């Protein structure tokens, strides 16, 4: 595997003479990250327009669906009132807002405090800004490893995933992905303090945000091993110490509030129906789908998770850097090994953007050899993303 400190230098593509001439005439050139961000914004804008048209056709309000769907309501409640809500269905099923990590509702509360925006609008603003920040970070990682074309394609593919509609909702995945992407970039460039700080913030975003800390810790351990016998910089030790603080701090806070510092948070999750059972529940549900069939969302989720496993194998075969493998591997492990809410597993994998690196590289090669083939592939992905996203939010009536 490639060590974080021995990564190849970024690929620098030299412009052709015609490109130099055009740049000279214009007096400036647009940074490649702007093109990547523009493609991402265009993809999500079209997706939102398709969703809005579908919502109108079904007599629903698009902005209400974007800002107040499923978990969004829990986050907005926390932003407005703090951690006070619990729904008791039966002794073994209690939905408490303590299951939701605090960073996103804290950001929403801050926006509502300094602007006239309502909770739903503030949630959308936070999510959209975070999605744009994440797109820039994803480009930075892809461009550093494989050049600008792959970085741009990686961002576009992330914006066209079947569940990428979540990136346009008042949800936490954009926030987690933003911190994850820039933390991983900081690791790849040896900025350990930034890596640890951003990993700590990622850990405050979502339960699976610990994957970012795991990536930083694994890369730090690998670097310490590589430097054995030589001095290890203080920034590495500090960054590694900071990385798990966000996630561990919230888990311990919930545990203390519940009267069980180490197990309290996991009991809250168990009462939601979410627990880590090493994939037993997921395998049982997959067997049910294969033998009995079910609503369209569930087979689609099974296909997406299976594709993620295949992409992870390709990522390993491509000898991706260790922090990217650990980050994606932990996210995949949590999705596969967790019981409950099978239809949500594709959403849990949205921050695992490194899984798309093999596809991005293949698509760039295809675009150079057969441009129209690449256009057809992107068009098909866009059609699936826009149609399925509208179906999920407007029609499906299943948790996102």
N, C-alpha and C positions, 0 to 999 in steps of 0.2 A: 504494500500500500504506500501511497505517497505521503510523506510527512508534511505537516503544515508549513514547516520552515524550509522545505526543499521543493516547493511547488515550482513548476516552470513559469517563466516570466509571461506576462500577458501577451497574447498574440497581437501584433501590430500590423494592420493591413495598410500597405502603401497605396495611396490613391493613384489612379491612372493620370496621364498627362491631361486628358480632357477634364477630369475632376479637379485637377490643380488649377486649370485655367478658369473653370467656372467659379471655384472658391476665390480665386484672385479677383475676378470681376465683381463678385458680390461683396468682397472685403471681409467675409466671415464664413464659417461653416457651422452647421447645426450639430451639436454633440449627438452621438449615436444613441445615448440613453433617452434623448427627447423623442426620437423615432420609436423606440421601444415603448415608452410611456404613452405616446400618441396611439399606437396600435392597440395597446391594452385599454385605454380609455374608449376608443372607438368600438372595440369588441363589447365592452360592458355597457356602453350607451345603447348599442343596437339591442343587446339582450334586455335592457330595461324597457326599451320601446316595445319590443315584442311582448314582454310581460304586461306592460300597461294596456296594450291592445287586447290581450287575452282577458285581463281583469275587467275592462270596460264591457267586453262582450258577455261576461258572466255577471254583470251588475255589481262589480266590486270596485273599491277605490284603490288605485295603484299605490299611492303614498302610504296608505294605511297598511297594505300588505308588506311594503318594503320596510317600514319602520316599526311595525307592531305585530310580527309573526312569531308565534311559539316562544322560544327562549328570549326573544327581544323584550317581551312583557316582563319577564323576571328581572332582566338587567335594568329596565327602566324603573321598576319598583324599587330595586336596591338603590339606584341613583337618587330617587325621590325621598325614600323613607329609611334607608339603611337595611340592615339584615333583621327583618321582623316577621317575615311571611313563612308559613308552613301550611300545606294542605294535607289533612289526615283522611286517607281513604279507608284504611284498615290498619290494624297494628303492625303489619309487615310492609305496608306501603305508605310512606310519608314523604311528601315532596317539600323539602326545605330549601330556602334560597341560599343557605350556607354552602350548597353544592357549587355555587357559581363564584368564580374568583373575582377579586375586587377591582382590578385595574380598569377594565372597560367601564363599569358603572361610575368609577371615580372620574374618569375623563368626561363622561357624559354630564355628570354633575358640575364639573368645572366649566364646561361649555355653557350650560344653562345659567350658571351664575354670572357669566360675563357677557352674555348675548341675550337677545330677546327670544331665542329659539325655544320651542317646546322640547320635551324629552325625546320624542320620536325623531324630530328633525335634528336635534343635537346628536342622537345616536347614529343617524345616517351620515352626518358630517364627519364624525370621528371615524366611522368605518370606511368612508370613501377616501378620506385623506390617508388613512392607514393602508388601504389597498394600493393607492398610488405610491406611497413610500415603499411598500413591499415590492411592487413591480420594479422600482429603481434598484432595490437591493438584489432582487433576483437577476436582473440584467448584470449588475456588477459581478456577481458570482459566476454567471455563465460566461461573461466576456473575459474575466480573468483566466478562467480555465481553458476556454476553447475559442476565444475571439468574439468580435462584436456581432457577427451574423448569428452565432449560436446563442449569445446572450439575448438578442432581440427575439429570436424564435422561441427561446425558453419562456420569455415573458408572454408572448402571444399564446403559446400552448396553455400556460397556466390560466390565462383569461378565457380560454375556450374549453375548459374541462366541463364535463356534464353537470357538475355541482357548482360551477363558478358563479351561478346566480347568487350564492351565499355571499360572495364578495360585494354584492350590491345591496345587501340587507343590513339591518342594524344588528350584526352578529360580531363575535369576537375573533373569528378566523383571520380576517385581515390584520388585526392588531398583532396577533401572535406571529403571523407570517412576516410582518414587517420587522419585528424584533429578531426573529429567527434568521432572516436573510442577512441582515446587517451584522448580527453576531457571528454568523458563519463567515462572512466576508472579513470581519475583523480577525478571526482565527487564521484564515488563509493568508492574511497579510501581516501576521505577527503582532497585532494590536491587542494584547491580552487584557488590559484594563477595560477597553471598550467591549471586548467579547464577553467578559464576565458581567459587566454592568447590564448590557443588553440581554444577556441570558437570564439575569435576575428579574428583569422586567417581563421577559417572556414567561417566566415562571409564575408571575402574578396575573397573567392573562387568562390561562386556561389550565385545566387539570393535566392535559398532555403537554403543557409547556415545559415540563421537566426534560423533554427530549433535547431541548437546546442546551440546558446545563449539562446533560450527559455527553453531548458532542464536545462541549468546551473541556470538560474534565478528561474525556478520552484523549483529545488532542494534546492537552497539557501533560498528561501522564506519558504519552508517546514522546513528547519533546524532552521531558525530564530524562527518560530512558536514553534518548539519542545523545543527550549532553552528559551522560554519566562520566564523572571524573572532571567535568568542567562546570564553571559557575552558571547557575540558573538565575535569570533576572528576577528581581523582586516583583516586577509587573506580572510575570506568569503566575507566581504563587498567589498574588492578590486577586488576579482575575479568576483563577480557579476557585478561590475561597468565596468570591462574590457570586459565582454562577448559580449555585443551588439555593441561595438565601431567599429569593422571592417565593419559590414554590414551597420550600420547607417552612418558611415563616407563616404562610397562610394556613398550611395544613396543621401546624402546631397550634396556631391561634384558634382554629375551629375546634381542634381536639380539646384544648383547655376550656373553651366555652361549653363543650359538651360533657366535660368531666372526665375525659379520657384523652390525655395529650397525644398519645401515639396512635390511637385507633379511632378517635372520635370522628374525624373527617371521613374515614373509610366506611364507618357505620352510616353516616349521612348518605353517602353514595349507594350503599347497599339498600337502604330504604327507598331509594329512587329506582332500584332494579339494576344498578350498574355495579359490577364487581369484576375483578380479574379472576377468571377461572381457567386460564391457560387454553382458551379456545373451545372448551367443551360446549358451552351454550351456542357459540357461533356455528360449530359443526352440526349440532342438532337442528338448528334453524335452517342451515344450508340443505341438510337432508330433507327437511320438510318441504322446502321450495322445490327440490328436484323431484320428489315423489308426488307432491300434491299440487304444486303451483300456488300462486297467491297473486295479490295485486301487483301491478307492473313495477312499482317502486322497489319491491323486495328483490325480484330477479335481477333488476338493473343494478341494484346495490351489490349483489353477489358477483356480477360480471365485473364491476369496477374494482372491487376488492381483489378479485383474482388477477385482473390486469395489473394492479399495483404490486402484487407478489412477483409477477413475471418481470415487471420493470425493475424491481429491486435486484433480481438475479442479473439482469443486464447491467445494472449500475455496478454491481460487484465485478462482473466480467470486464467492464470498462476500466477497472482499477481507479475508481473515483477516490478522492482524498478521504481519509479516515473520518473527519468530522461530518462530512456529508453522509457517509455510510451509517454512522452512529445515529445522527439526527433522524434520517429517514427510517432506519431500522427500528428505533424505539417507537416512533409514531406508528409504524406498521404493526409492531408487537402489541401495542396498546389497543389498536383497532381490532386485530385478530383475536387477542386474548381476552378482551372484555365481553361480558355478557350483557344482554339488554340493548334495546334500541338499535337493532341491526340496520335499519334504514338510515341511521345517522353515520354509519362508518365511513362512507365516502367523504362526508363533510370533515370528519376527523383527520382525513388524509390530505386535505387542501394545503396545510403548511409543509407537506413533504414534497416540495417542488423539485428537489434534486432527482426524484424518480423520473422526471421528464427529460433529463439530460440526454439519455440515449436516443429518445425520439427527436429531440431538437437537433442533435448532430446528424441523424439520418435524414431529417427533413431538409437540412441545409445542403447535404450532398445531393439529394434529389432535386432541389431547386436549381443547383448549378448544372446538373446533367439534363434534367427534363423539367423545365419551369412549370409547364402546364399541369404536370402530374402533382407538383407541390400545391398549385392553386386549387386543384380538385380536392386534395386531402384537407387543406385548410377550410375550404368551403363546406365539406361534409362535416368536419368537426364543429364549425360555426353553426350549421343548421341543427345538429344534435344538441349543442349547448343551449341555443336560444329556445328551441321547442321544449326540450326537457326541463329547462329552468322554469319556463312559464307553467308547465304542467305541475312541477313540484309545488310552486308557491300558490297557484290559483286553484288547481283542480284536485290534487292528490289527497288532501286532507290527512296527511301523515306527518309526524314530526320531522323537521328538517335537520 
